[in-house]
Amino acid sequence: MPSINTAINLTDRMTGPIQHIIESVNSLITSVERVGTSVDGAFDVHAFDDTRHSLDLASREMQEVVAYTEQARNAQENYNRSVNGGISGTNKILNTVKSMAGAYIGMQGIQKLVNMSDNYVQTRARLNLTVDDGGSVDELESKIRASANRARASYSATADVVAKLAQRAPDIWSSNDETIQFAENLNKMFVIAGASQAETYSATLQLTQALGSGVLRGEELNAVFESAPNVIQTIADYLDVPIGKIRNMASEGQITADIVKNAMLSSTDEINAQFNSMPMTWGQVWSVMGNYATVALKPVLLGVSALANNMDIVAPIVLGVASAFAIYCGWLAVYKTIQGAVNTVSAISAARSAIKTGATLAEAAATTTATGAQAGLNAALLACPITWIIIILIALIAILYAVVAAINKGRDEAISATGIIMGVFAIAGAFILNTGIGVLNAIMQALLSIFVYPFLGIIEWVLNAANGGFNSFGDAVANLIGQIIGWFLSLGQVVTRIIDAIFGTNWTSGLEALRNKVISWGKNENAVTLVGGSFEGIDRIAYGDAWDSGYNFGTEIDSKVSGFFNGEGLEGFDPSSYLTGTSGGTDPTGGIGDTLNGIAADTSAISDEVATSAENEEYLRKIAERDVIVRYVTPNINVKMNNQNNIRNGMDVDGVIDHMVRKTREAMDNMAEGA
């Protein structure tokens, strides 16, 4: 993270050595005095008194120097603390600015997603009005997307053109396929003409308006002429007239919408041939990739639009979340206020007690506690099973892809690792759904067994007893016992329905057959049957079907991704023939082979340029030599002085000036010698 740091340190490396010197001299004098005393006054030791006095004065002066130095150090430390406080505030401002920038970027991303959703939904709605032949809007979108990919154009722009053409000139088109082909030819001709995005938009708008009005003339003709003159040339070739006569014919209303349509459609082969010779640009690559991204984001775009159309449902949820967040912020503010008051009271108490050491120890203990809490949190995160489950899943997926790739290479098969993963997820989803289905079936079975079957069983037994549905009293008793047993069997079906839905067994049917058999005890041909049959419930999802659907979906993802990166998404894209210059399809390199074959013809022109370059090089070398000589012979001398001089008379001034002149001359002599 970028930050600002600064510090000024004052270091004293003089006082200590001088103090040592003073102490050493004092020790020396003491030793000499002892020697003089020992040799009975061989020399006068009192001569050292002045020296000792001078050393004492020097020692006191050094102590004053130390005191002044300590004061300067304290002042410098206070200054450093102030600077660091300012730096901390600046860093907080920087962090705040970065947070605001991140929030702004996030809002811009959301805004772009919303705009993209609006454009897609509006275009889809207009395409829905132009669907013909009983088709669907999805099929029409697929055709337009394929056309846009062939023309290296944006899907949204192509769909907009198709919708405008179909709505503004509905009578001239025989089918949607014809409209799409016209839009594709138009996109390709813009690429051939090298029209910019603004020119393409302007010309397309004017041309669709002209087709809607029935004739091409005036401003519409001028816009097309400026952006894509090859379109006008195609119309002229179709009418077999010079291109110069087109303006006169247009002013007379002779360039009708049918002529423009027929001219463009009849030149499809010629347009494709010219378009295939055009190199692909990175802008066109991004347009095609954007088309695939639109397909991937289709559910998201429709979901964003669904939110806009269901605000009566979304608004209460948003308001509820906002209210909860506001309550949380209010509680947090109250908590911080109380905490601040507690901290203030604690600070006052600490100041009154004036136990600085105790306060420092308490702060250290709090820091240690916080560190321990953080370490505990880290340990808890590492001990969380969800973290390890995610890591294990990622590792298993990587291993699966490696194993499948090895199998495919060794056995020459085409197993899809993505299909296996999607199949597993589909089975897991089917298991969850079957569990839910089993629970729902069990609930309905429980309701029937508790509230319906006993009531119907009693009514059935009474009716049969009254109307001779039993041959004897023993048969009636047997049927009553069968009804009771059947009721218990129906309760057992509550459990079997969950088991059958999850594991695909058929235990419920077995219990149902047994129940129907026991409740028929004692009945004759005149008996009434109210309880019987089988409650089917909700059908479960077969795991085999779920696997097939998931695997096929994953295989389709593999084919789409590999197809795009292999160039299969661009019709006519043949990479193997680019270097030879014989590609019959789209050549994004502009024909590298042809370029390489033509290099030999240009070597003569290159040799002339090399000779001219050699002369220019010699001229530049001489200029450089002159500049170097001038730089060293007539140098610019910059003298920077920062000193403290005590000048008391004219002699001092003369000495300073003489010293500056002497040093300047020495610098000039050194520069001239190249030193």
C-alpha positions, -999 to 999 in steps of 0.1 A, spaced: 0 0 0 15 34 -9 22 57 21 43 87 32 71 83 57 96 108 70 119 112 100 148 134 111 173 118 135 199 138 155 230 116 163 257 127 188 291 110 181 313 137 195 305 140 232 314 104 242 349 104 227 357 138 242 346 127 276 368 96 273 397 118 264 391 141 294 389 111 317 421 96 302 440 129 307 428 131 343 439 96 349 473 104 334 477 135 356 468 114 387 493 88 378 521 114 372 513 131 406 516 97 423 549 92 406 561 126 417 551 119 453 568 85 452 602 99 441 602 125 468 594 156 448 616 149 418 595 174 399 568 199 408 534 182 406 516 215 412 523 224 376 495 201 367 469 221 387 462 245 358 459 216 334 434 198 358 415 231 361 413 234 323 401 199 321 374 205 346 362 235 326 362 215 295 342 187 312 316 212 324 313 227 289 309 192 274 281 186 299 264 217 288 268 206 252 252 173 262 223 191 278 218 213 248 220 183 225 194 164 246 171 194 244 175 195 206 169 158 204 136 161 224 125 190 202 133 169 171 114 139 184 83 162 191 87 174 155 89 139 142 58 129 161 39 158 146 51 149 111 41 113 116 7 124 128 3 144 96 14 114 76 -11 92 93 -39 116 84 -27 118 48 -26 80 46 -62 79 59 -72 104 33 -55 83 6 -74 52 18 -106 71 18 -100 83 -17 -92 47 -28 -124 34 -12 -144 61 -29 -128 53 -63 -136 16 -58 -172 24 -50 -174 47 -80 -160 19 -103 -185 -5 -88 -213 18 -95 -201 24 -130 -200 -14 -135 -236 -18 -123 -247 11 -145 -231 -5 -175 -248 -38 -167 -282 -21 -164 -277 -3 -197 -267 -35 -214 -297 -52 -200 -320 -24 -212 -305 -25 -247 -308 -62 -250 -344 -64 -237 -355 -36 -260 -339 -51 -290 -353 -85 -282 -388 -70 -279 -385 -53 -313 -372 -86 -328 -402 -104 -314 -424 -81 -335 -406 -92 -367 -406 -130 -363 -421 -147 -393 -427 -183 -405 -440 -193 -370 -404 -192 -356 -393 -180 -322 -373 -149 -312 -345 -172 -299 -341 -187 -334 -340 -152 -349 -314 -141 -324 -293 -171 -332 -294 -163 -369 -285 -126 -363 -257 -136 -340 -242 -160 -366 -245 -132 -392 -228 -107 -369 -199 -132 -363 -195 -138 -400 -193 -100 -405 -171 -95 -374 -197 -70 -361 -215 -64 -329 -246 -85 -323 -265 -56 -307 -257 -32 -336 -267 -59 -362 -299 -68 -343 -308 -31 -342 -303 -28 -379 -324 -59 -387 -352 -46 -364 -352 -12 -381 -351 -26 -416 -380 -50 -408 -401 -23 -392 -394 7 -415 -396 -12 -448 -417 -43 -441 -430 -46 -477 -397 -51 -495 -385 -81 -475 -397 -116 -484 -384 -131 -451 -363 -125 -421 -334 -144 -437 -334 -118 -465 -333 -89 -440 -304 -105 -421 -284 -112 -453 -288 -75 -463 -276 -64 -429 -246 -88 -431 -236 -75 -466 -239 -39 -453 -217 -47 -423 -191 -63 -446 -191 -34 -470 -184 -10 -441 -154 -31 -432 -142 -31 -467 -146 7 -469 -128 12 -436 -156 32 -421 -153 43 -385 -179 34 -359 -194 68 -361 -196 67 -399 -211 33 -398 -238 44 -374 -246 75 -394 -247 57 -427 -268 28 -413 -293 53 -398 -296 72 -430 -299 41 -452 -327 25 -430 -346 58 -432 -342 59 -469 -355 23 -473 -384 32 -451 -393 62 -473 -390 41 -504 -362 60 -522 -325 69 -516 -317 105 -522 -305 138 -506 -289 136 -472 -293 99 -470 -273 94 -502 -246 118 -491 -241 100 -458 -238 66 -475 -215 82 -502 -191 96 -475 -190 65 -452 -192 36 -477 -188 47 -514 -186 10 -523 -223 7 -515 -231 33 -541 -207 16 -565 -226 -16 -560 -259 1 -569 -243 17 -600 -230 -17 -611 -264 -32 -606 -280 -5 -628 -251 -6 -653 -245 31 -651 -215 52 -641 -213 62 -605 -214 98 -614 -250 95 -626 -262 81 -593 -268 116 -578 -289 127 -607 -309 95 -607 -314 99 -569 -326 134 -572 -352 122 -597 -363 94 -572 -351 66 -594 -330 49 -567 -359 30 -550 -357 7 -520 -362 -24 -542 -332 -14 -563 -310 -9 -532 -321 -43 -518 -316 -62 -550 -282 -45 -557 -269 -55 -523 -283 -91 -523 -272 -98 -559 -236 -88 -550 -233 -112 -520 -206 -134 -536 -185 -104 -547 -188 -88 -513 -178 -120 -495 -147 -123 -518 -136 -88 -510 -144 -92 -473 -124 -124 -470 -93 -106 -482 -95 -80 -454 -74 -86 -423 -91 -91 -390 -85 -63 -364 -84 -65 -326 -116 -44 -325 -134 -70 -346 -120 -98 -323 -134 -80 -293 -168 -76 -311 -170 -113 -317 -160 -121 -281 -186 -97 -269 -212 -116 -289 -203 -148 -271 -204 -129 -238 -239 -117 -246 -250 -153 -249 -234 -162 -216 -249 -132 -198 -284 -137 -213 -299 -151 -181 -283 -122 -161 -296 -95 -185 -331 -110 -184 -329 -112 -146 -319 -76 -143 -349 -67 -166 -372 -89 -145 -362 -69 -114 -372 -36 -132 -406 -51 -141 -413 -65 -106 -405 -35 -85 -436 -41 -64 -419 -73 -51 -383 -60 -50 -391 -26 -34 -403 -40 0 -372 -63 1 -348 -34 -6 -366 -12 20 -364 -39 46 -327 -44 40 -321 -6 41 -341 -4 73 -321 -32 89 -289 -15 78 -300 18 92 -309 2 126 -275 -15 126 -257 18 119 -277 36 146 -268 9 171 -232 11 161 -232 48 166 -247 45 201 -221 18 209 -192 40 198 -206 69 218 -208 48 250 -174 33 243 -160 68 238 -174 79 272 -160 49 289 -126 55 273 -128 92 285 -135 82 321 -107 56 320 -83 82 307 -93 107 334 -89 80 360 -55 70 346 -44 107 346 -55 112 382 -37 81 394 -6 92 375 7 57 373 24 58 339 41 24 342 9 7 352 -9 23 322 18 12 299 17 -24 312 -21 -24 309 -18 -12 273 7 -39 265 -16 -65 281 -45 -53 259 -23 -55 228 -13 -90 237 -49 -100 243 -59 -85 209 -30 -104 192 -41 -136 209 -77 -130 197 -65 -125 161 -44 -156 163 -75 -175 176 -96 -162 147 -70 -173 122 -69 -207 138 -107 -209 137 -107 -200 100 -81 -227 93 -101 -252 114 -134 -244 96 -144 -275 76 -159 -253 48 -124 -239 40 -109 -274 36 -140 -287 17 -135 -259 -9 -98 -266 -12 -105 -304 -16 -131 -297 -42 -108 -275 -62 -80 -302 -60 -104 -330 -70 -116 -310 -100 -80 -303 -111 -72 -340 -107 -103 -350 -126 -93 -328 -156 -58 -343 -156 -70 -379 -154 -96 -373 -182 -70 -356 -204 -47 -386 -199 -74 -411 -207 -85 -392 -238 -49 -391 -250 -41 -427 -242 -73 -443 -256 -80 -417 -283 -114 -409 -267 -134 -377 -263 -146 -378 -227 -156 -344 -214 -143 -336 -179 -167 -306 -178 -195 -330 -187 -186 -353 -158 -186 -324 -134 -219 -311 -147 -233 -346 -146 -223 -350 -109 -239 -316 -101 -270 -327 -120 -272 -359 -100 -267 -339 -67 -294 -315 -78 -317 -344 -87 -310 -360 -53 -321 -328 -35 -352 -324 -57 -361 -361 -52 -358 -356 -14 -381 -327 -16 -405 -347 -38 -404 -376 -14 -412 -353 16 -441 -337 -3 -455 -372 -13 -451 -384 23 -470 -353 36 -499 -359 11 -498 -396 20 -500 -388 57 -529 -365 52 -548 -392 33 -539 -419 59 -549 -398 89 -579 -379 77 -593 -396 46 -588 -433 46 -602 -439 82 -634 -419 74 -639 -436 41 -632 -470 56 -659 -466 83 -685 -454 58 -676 -483 35 -679 -509 63 -713 -495 74 -727 -495 39 -716 -531 32 -730 -542 66 -764 -526 58 -767 -536 22 -754 -572 24 -719 -566 12 -708 -594 36 -719 -630 35 -718 -635 73 -709 -619 105 -675 -634 104 -669 -618 70 -678 -585 84 -654 -589 113 -627 -600 88 -633 -569 67 -631 -547 98 -598 -562 107 -586 -557 71 -596 -521 72 -575 -516 104 -545 -534 89 -549 -514 57 -548 -482 77 -515 -492 93 -501 -501 59 -511 -467 45 -492 -451 74 -462 -472 64 -464 -457 29 -455 -423 44 -419 -436 49 -417 -457 17 -427 -427 -5 -396 -408 7 -374 -439 2 -388 -445 -33 -384 -409 -44 -347 -408 -33 -335 -443 -43 -359 -452 -71 -373 -483 -53 -409 -495 -56 -418 -503 -19 -449 -481 -20 -465 -502 -47 -459 -534 -28 -475 -520 3 -504 -506 -18 -511 -541 -33 -510 -557 2 -533 -530 15 -559 -535 -13 -558 -572 -6 -564 -570 31 -592 -544 28 -610 -568 4 -614 -595 31 -650 -606 36 -665 -588 7 -688 -603 -20 -699 -592 -54 -725 -568 -39 -699 -550 -17 -692 -512 -20 -656 -502 -23 -647 -466 -13 -611 -473 -2 -587 -486 -28 -566 -478 -58 -532 -460 -55 -522 -424 -49 -495 -417 -75 -479 -386 -61 -453 -364 -78 -430 -382 -102 -394 -384 -92 -364 -374 -114 -344 -403 -128 -307 -401 -120 -298 -415 -154 -317 -387 -172 -301 -361 -148 -267 -375 -156 -273 -374 -194 -286 -338 -192 -257 -326 -171 -231 -344 -192 -245 -331 -225 -246 -296 -211 -209 -298 -200 -200 -313 -234 -217 -284 -251 -197 -259 -229 -165 -277 -239 -174 -275 -276 -183 -239 -274 -152 -229 -256 -128 -250 -277 -147 -240 -308 -142 -203 -301 -105 -206 -293 -100 -228 -323 -117 -202 -345 -148 -223 -353 -170 -194 -342 -158 -175 -373 -171 -190 -405 -144 -195 -431 -115 -191 -406 -87 -215 -418 -55 -208 -398 -35 -236 -415 -35 -217 -448 -26 -182 -436 12 -186 -440 8 -199 -475 -14 -171 -487 -39 -195 -502 -67 -193 -476 -101 -191 -491 -116 -179 -458 -113 -149 -435 -76 -140 -432 -71 -119 -401 -33 -115 -409 -39 -98 -442 -21 -126 -461 13 -131 -444 24 -155 -471 18 -130 -499 37 -104 -479 67 -127 -473 67 -136 -510 69 -99 -520 98 -89 -497 125 -99 -523 110 -73 -548 116 -45 -523 153 -51 -514 165 -27 -541 146 2 -526 158 -8 -492 195 -7 -503 190 29 -515 176 39 -482 205 22 -464 230 43 -484 212 75 -475 210 65 -439 248 59 -438 254 95 -450 230 109 -424 247 88 -397 281 103 -405 267 138 -403 251 131 -369 284 116 -356 303 148 -365 276 170 -347 279 147 -316 317 151 -316 314 189 -318 289 189 -289 312 168 -267 342 191 -274 322 222 -265 309 205 -234 344 197 -221 364 228 -234 338 254 -224 321 239 -194 295 255 -172 309 256 -136 284 257 -108 298 265 -74 276 257 -44 287 271 -10 270 267 23 293 277 52 296 300 82 325 325 81 335 351 107 348 381 87 361 409 109 383 429 85 393 433 49 420 406 52 394 380 59 374 390 28 405 389 6 413 354 19 379 341 11 379 356 -24 414 342 -32 403 308 -20 372 309 -43 393 320 -73 419 293 -67 393 265 -64 374 278 -95 407 277 -116 414 242 -104 379 231 -115 384 247 -149 417 229 -154 403 196 -144 373 200 -168 396 209 -197 416 178 -191 385 157 -192 388 146 -156 
